[in-house]
Amino acid sequence: MRALLNYLKLAVAYTRLNLDAQLEYRGAFFSQVVAMFVNNIIWVWFWVLFFGRFKVLRGWDINDVVTLWCIAASGFGLAHTICGNALHLPVLIARGQLDVWMLYPRALLPHILLGRMSATAWGDAIFGYVVYLIFVKPDLPHFILFSALTVSIAFLFIGFSIFTGSLTFFLGNSESLAEQWRYAMITFSTYPATLFEGAVKILLYTLIPAVFVSYYPIIALRQMSMSNALIAVAGAAAVLAVAVFVFYYGLRRYESGNLMEMRG
């Protein structure tokens, strides 16, 4: 428990420092946040128009789809607001830039992940919570469960980014592969899981684990089902555990870039 609290304090300290760094260029930071917020609004507006003509899609109504967009966006945003370097892991490994992180005390992976913040992720996170409160109008139990599930989804996205990024240890520079795989994960996470069947459905439980974003959390919120919520949490924990194992296993193959680098 003491170790967990120490790492939470570390995350808070990194987040504060990264936010201060982002605010050095306030115009650029806020423009990225607003742009991402508007981008997400446009997609939700598309679904509002769609359900204006078709009231139900494979058992899902407009509230389910808006909830899906909100929980996926806020989970992704929360993940990369705090652990923005997860998106850059393939580049750091390929260029041999992990050396500087190895000099720090405590475990290597948390330092790397916390070392950078994504400005656009703030737009995703704010969009998710604001639109859910305004559009869905949840009562307190639903909002508490929604917030808890966004944390679970944040760990899922972090684990997925670690896993795809760590493939660079084995395949060489896999930046493009990791990026395309991540886009596939994001895309499938924003469509109702009931649309997919057969081989695609198997993919959503394995290589692209989007069902732990686009199915179990939504069913948990719709039915206030703790069993579905626990399945979503267990799925996220499994993806994160596999990703951490692959990262540290692949770290044995790491080759330094012999770069001189300083961090404030």
Solvent accessible surface area in square Angstrom, and as a share of the most:
residue,aa,sasa,rsa
1,M,172,0.77
2,R,196,0.72
3,A,62,0.48
4,L,104,0.52
5,L,88,0.44
6,N,54,0.28
7,Y,68,0.26
8,L,98,0.49
9,K,141,0.60
10,L,27,0.14
11,A,23,0.18
12,V,96,0.55
13,A,34,0.26
14,Y,26,0.10
15,T,30,0.17
16,R,137,0.50
17,L,110,0.55
18,N,18,0.09
19,L,49,0.25
20,D,76,0.39
21,A,61,0.48
22,Q,43,0.19
23,L,41,0.20
24,E,135,0.60
25,Y,158,0.60
26,R,148,0.54
27,G,58,0.56
28,A,54,0.42
29,F,11,0.05
30,F,103,0.43
31,S,65,0.42
32,Q,74,0.33
33,V,16,0.09
34,V,88,0.51
35,A,62,0.48
36,M,51,0.23
37,F,54,0.22
38,V,73,0.42
39,N,63,0.32
40,N,6,0.03
41,I,67,0.34
42,I,108,0.55
43,W,103,0.36
44,V,11,0.06
45,W,147,0.51
46,F,94,0.39
47,W,11,0.04
48,V,42,0.24
49,L,102,0.51
50,F,57,0.24
51,F,9,0.04
52,G,49,0.48
53,R,198,0.72
54,F,107,0.44
55,K,142,0.60
56,V,93,0.54
57,L,36,0.18
58,R,133,0.48
59,G,51,0.50
60,W,3,0.01
61,D,60,0.31
62,I,44,0.22
63,N,67,0.34
64,D,15,0.08
65,V,1,0.00
66,V,1,0.01
67,T,9,0.05
68,L,0,0.00
69,W,25,0.09
70,C,0,0.00
71,I,0,0.00
72,A,5,0.04
73,A,10,0.08
74,S,0,0.00
75,G,0,0.00
76,F,34,0.14
77,G,0,0.00
78,L,47,0.24
79,A,1,0.01
80,H,1,0.00
81,T,9,0.05
82,I,52,0.26
83,C,14,0.08
84,G,0,0.00
85,N,3,0.01
86,A,1,0.01
87,L,39,0.20
88,H,65,0.29
89,L,0,0.00
90,P,4,0.03
91,V,29,0.17
92,L,14,0.07
93,I,11,0.06
94,A,44,0.34
95,R,150,0.55
96,G,2,0.02
97,Q,42,0.19
98,L,0,0.00
99,D,44,0.23
100,V,18,0.10
101,W,9,0.03
102,M,88,0.39
103,L,146,0.73
104,Y,69,0.26
105,P,102,0.64
106,R,122,0.45
107,A,43,0.33
108,L,21,0.10
109,L,7,0.04
110,P,36,0.23
111,H,11,0.05
112,I,0,0.00
113,L,13,0.07
114,L,10,0.05
115,G,8,0.07
116,R,105,0.38
117,M,8,0.03
118,S,22,0.14
119,A,7,0.05
120,T,47,0.27
121,A,1,0.01
122,W,66,0.23
123,G,0,0.00
124,D,11,0.06
125,A,12,0.10
126,I,73,0.37
127,F,0,0.00
128,G,0,0.00
129,Y,55,0.21
130,V,55,0.31
131,V,13,0.07
132,Y,3,0.01
133,L,86,0.43
134,I,117,0.60
135,F,81,0.34
136,V,31,0.18
137,K,154,0.65
138,P,29,0.18
139,D,80,0.42
140,L,125,0.62
141,P,72,0.45
142,H,49,0.22
143,F,57,0.24
144,I,101,0.51
145,L,16,0.08
146,F,0,0.00
147,S,32,0.21
148,A,57,0.44
149,L,2,0.01
150,T,0,0.00
151,V,68,0.39
152,S,9,0.06
153,I,1,0.00
154,A,6,0.05
155,F,98,0.41
156,L,0,0.00
157,F,5,0.02
158,I,15,0.07
159,G,0,0.00
160,F,6,0.03
161,S,3,0.02
162,I,1,0.01
163,F,52,0.22
164,T,1,0.00
165,G,0,0.00
166,S,0,0.00
167,L,28,0.14
168,T,7,0.04
169,F,16,0.07
170,F,70,0.29
171,L,113,0.56
172,G,39,0.38
173,N,106,0.54
174,S,6,0.04
175,E,73,0.33
176,S,83,0.53
177,L,82,0.41
178,A,2,0.01
179,E,60,0.27
180,Q,109,0.49
181,W,46,0.16
182,R,28,0.10
183,Y,112,0.43
184,A,29,0.22
185,M,0,0.00
186,I,54,0.28
187,T,70,0.41
188,F,47,0.20
189,S,1,0.00
190,T,15,0.09
191,Y,67,0.26
192,P,0,0.00
193,A,7,0.06
194,T,44,0.26
195,L,57,0.29
196,F,43,0.18
197,E,115,0.52
198,G,51,0.49
199,A,77,0.59
200,V,53,0.31
201,K,97,0.41
202,I,116,0.59
203,L,66,0.33
204,L,1,0.00
205,Y,92,0.35
206,T,81,0.47
207,L,101,0.50
208,I,16,0.08
209,P,6,0.04
210,A,0,0.00
211,V,4,0.02
212,F,29,0.12
213,V,0,0.00
214,S,0,0.00
215,Y,66,0.25
216,Y,29,0.11
217,P,0,0.00
218,I,2,0.01
219,I,17,0.09
220,A,0,0.00
221,L,6,0.03
222,R,103,0.38
223,Q,111,0.49
224,M,70,0.31
225,S,19,0.12
226,M,106,0.47
227,S,70,0.45
228,N,24,0.12
229,A,8,0.06
230,L,121,0.60
231,I,77,0.39
232,A,0,0.00
233,V,68,0.39
234,A,60,0.46
235,G,7,0.07
236,A,3,0.02
237,A,57,0.44
238,A,56,0.43
239,V,27,0.15
240,L,44,0.22
241,A,65,0.50
242,V,81,0.47
243,A,0,0.00
244,V,51,0.29
245,F,137,0.57
246,V,24,0.14
247,F,0,0.00
248,Y,82,0.31
249,Y,101,0.38
250,G,0,0.00
251,L,38,0.19
252,R,191,0.70
253,R,145,0.53
254,Y,35,0.13
255,E,141,0.63
256,S,52,0.34
257,G,31,0.30
258,N,134,0.69
259,L,92,0.46
260,M,194,0.87
261,E,85,0.38
262,M,187,0.84
263,R,98,0.36
264,G,128,1.23
